[in-house]
Amino acid sequence: MTGSREKAVITGWDTVRKGDAATGGVLAAMVSDSEHRVVWVSLFDPAEYDAAVVEVPDNLVDIPAGGEAHQAWADRWALFVAAEIERRTVRA
């Protein structure tokens, strides 16, 4: 998570190039503002070598600061990213 799109994209591609991507080789980067709101998300797929901007559902826009609320948000975030990856994965 970063505060600028440029940094998110650079960090995302650096992670992909170094082979540090999540299982399956795809990762997501997000940009949040000072209010801890998600304002931009991109998926990075080294197989397709593409970065796709993703629309964030309303229930993921506000990022709780900590505790159980933050953990619940992180769990929803992980499910969202996994679903987006599955939806965008081309099956042979």
Residue frames as qw, qx, qy, qz and C-alpha x, y, z in Angstrom:
[[0.000, 0.892, 0.451, 0.000, 0.00, 0.00, 0.00],
 [0.451, -0.021, 0.035, 0.891, 1.44, 3.36, -0.99],
 [0.067, 0.701, 0.330, -0.629, 0.44, 7.00, -1.24],
 [0.283, 0.626, -0.304, -0.660, 1.08, 7.42, -4.96],
 [0.901, 0.368, 0.127, -0.193, 0.19, 5.50, -8.11],
 [0.495, 0.717, -0.487, 0.066, 3.71, 5.85, -9.48],
 [0.177, -0.512, 0.784, -0.303, 5.24, 4.27, -6.38],
 [0.789, 0.028, 0.499, -0.357, 2.59, 1.51, -6.35],
 [0.834, 0.531, -0.084, -0.121, 3.32, 0.62, -9.99],
 [0.309, 0.692, -0.628, 0.180, 7.10, 0.71, -9.53],
 [0.402, -0.376, 0.748, -0.371, 6.88, -1.40, -6.37],
 [0.866, 0.192, 0.318, -0.335, 4.46, -3.84, -8.02],
 [0.773, 0.582, -0.251, -0.022, 6.67, -4.40, -11.06],
 [0.081, 0.648, -0.708, 0.269, 9.84, -4.63, -8.95],
 [0.623, -0.219, 0.649, -0.378, 8.18, -7.33, -6.85],
 [0.897, 0.363, 0.139, -0.209, 7.05, -9.24, -9.93],
 [0.565, 0.700, -0.431, 0.074, 10.49, -9.00, -11.57],
 [0.092, -0.560, 0.756, -0.327, 12.26, -10.23, -8.42],
 [0.540, -0.064, -0.826, -0.148, 9.91, -13.21, -8.23],
 [0.018, -0.019, -0.711, 0.703, 8.44, -12.12, -4.91],
 [0.509, -0.163, -0.267, -0.802, 4.85, -12.18, -6.13],
 [0.658, -0.162, 0.514, -0.526, 2.17, -14.09, -4.28],
 [0.488, 0.028, 0.868, 0.082, 1.36, -17.71, -5.02],
 [0.543, 0.640, 0.542, 0.039, 0.37, -17.96, -8.65],
 [0.503, 0.066, 0.262, 0.821, 2.60, -15.06, -9.61],
 [0.019, -0.690, -0.367, -0.624, 0.00, -12.31, -9.37],
 [0.321, -0.361, -0.512, 0.710, -0.11, -9.49, -6.85],
 [0.005, 0.858, 0.420, 0.295, -2.10, -6.36, -6.19],
 [0.351, -0.038, -0.244, 0.903, -0.98, -2.87, -5.23],
 [0.097, -0.830, -0.540, -0.101, -3.17, -0.20, -3.73],
 [0.210, 0.309, -0.144, 0.916, -2.96, 3.51, -3.15],
 [0.306, -0.714, -0.611, 0.149, -4.63, 5.02, -0.10],
 [0.084, 0.754, 0.010, 0.652, -5.13, 8.65, 0.82],
 [0.093, 0.331, -0.582, 0.737, -4.52, 10.35, 4.17],
 [0.649, -0.218, 0.184, -0.705, -8.02, 9.33, 5.28],
 [0.302, -0.181, 0.935, -0.049, -7.07, 5.64, 4.91],
 [0.730, 0.463, 0.303, -0.402, -9.37, 5.20, 1.95],
 [0.588, 0.012, 0.659, 0.470, -8.42, 3.07, -1.05],
 [0.320, 0.728, -0.002, -0.606, -8.31, 5.31, -4.11],
 [0.589, 0.589, -0.464, -0.302, -6.62, 3.07, -6.70],
 [0.747, -0.263, 0.610, -0.018, -5.82, -0.62, -7.13],
 [0.572, 0.574, -0.491, -0.319, -3.91, -2.50, -9.79],
 [0.931, -0.138, 0.338, 0.018, -3.24, -6.20, -10.33],
 [0.144, 0.720, -0.624, -0.266, 0.14, -7.23, -11.76],
 [0.946, 0.087, 0.295, -0.100, 0.35, -10.45, -13.76],
 [0.220, -0.626, 0.623, 0.415, 3.84, -11.52, -14.89],
 [0.551, 0.185, 0.784, 0.218, 2.43, -14.20, -17.21],
 [0.377, 0.791, 0.454, 0.162, 0.50, -11.63, -19.21],
 [0.454, -0.090, -0.026, 0.886, 2.97, -8.87, -18.29],
 [0.111, -0.605, -0.386, -0.687, 0.15, -6.47, -17.74],
 [0.066, -0.167, -0.587, 0.789, -1.11, -4.21, -14.97],
 [0.192, -0.533, -0.664, -0.488, -4.88, -3.96, -14.75],
 [0.167, -0.196, 0.333, -0.907, -6.63, -1.21, -12.82],
 [0.274, -0.353, -0.895, 0.009, -9.39, -2.63, -10.63],
 [0.364, -0.549, -0.096, -0.746, -12.57, -1.02, -9.31],
 [0.148, 0.073, -0.825, 0.541, -12.78, -1.44, -5.55],
 [0.370, -0.574, -0.693, -0.233, -16.09, -2.48, -3.96],
 [0.264, -0.762, 0.015, -0.591, -17.61, -0.05, -1.45],
 [0.821, -0.565, -0.036, -0.073, -16.96, -2.40, 1.50],
 [0.841, -0.070, -0.014, 0.537, -13.19, -2.21, 0.85],
 [0.276, 0.788, 0.032, 0.549, -12.79, 1.53, 0.36],
 [0.339, -0.813, 0.264, -0.393, -12.38, 2.45, 4.04],
 [0.688, 0.187, -0.629, 0.309, -9.38, 0.81, 5.71],
 [0.642, -0.748, -0.125, -0.113, -9.83, 0.40, 9.49],
 [0.020, 0.839, -0.489, 0.237, -6.81, 1.48, 11.53],
 [0.150, 0.371, -0.885, 0.238, -6.34, -1.73, 13.48],
 [0.480, -0.076, 0.687, -0.540, -7.72, -4.50, 15.62],
 [0.489, 0.248, 0.835, -0.045, -10.46, -6.89, 14.61],
 [0.477, 0.774, 0.215, -0.356, -12.01, -4.44, 12.16],
 [0.176, 0.735, -0.549, -0.357, -8.73, -4.18, 10.25],
 [0.288, -0.194, 0.932, 0.105, -8.30, -7.97, 10.22],
 [0.537, 0.502, 0.644, -0.211, -11.85, -8.40, 8.88],
 [0.393, 0.833, -0.111, -0.373, -11.07, -5.82, 6.17],
 [0.035, -0.586, 0.764, 0.268, -7.80, -7.61, 5.30],
 [0.449, 0.094, 0.889, -0.016, -9.67, -10.91, 4.98],
 [0.531, 0.708, 0.388, -0.258, -12.25, -9.31, 2.66],
 [0.185, 0.818, -0.402, -0.368, -9.40, -7.69, 0.70],
 [0.241, -0.344, 0.885, 0.203, -7.67, -11.08, 0.21],
 [0.510, 0.380, 0.766, -0.090, -10.92, -12.67, -0.99],
 [0.408, 0.836, 0.103, -0.352, -11.53, -9.77, -3.39],
 [0.064, 0.705, -0.616, -0.346, -8.03, -10.00, -4.88],
 [0.361, -0.097, 0.922, 0.103, -8.29, -13.79, -5.22],
 [0.520, 0.579, 0.599, -0.191, -11.66, -13.45, -6.97],
 [0.320, 0.859, -0.150, -0.372, -10.34, -10.75, -9.33],
 [0.113, -0.523, 0.794, 0.289, -7.32, -12.89, -10.19],
 [0.449, 0.175, 0.876, -0.001, -9.55, -15.91, -10.85],
 [0.474, 0.737, 0.372, -0.306, -11.93, -13.81, -12.96],
 [0.271, 0.861, -0.295, -0.312, -9.09, -12.40, -15.05],
 [0.403, -0.393, 0.795, 0.225, -7.10, -15.62, -15.45],
 [0.650, 0.406, -0.385, -0.513, -7.24, -16.98, -18.96],
 [0.765, -0.155, 0.615, -0.110, -7.83, -20.71, -18.99],
 [0.099, 0.415, -0.757, -0.496, -6.16, -22.76, -21.70]]
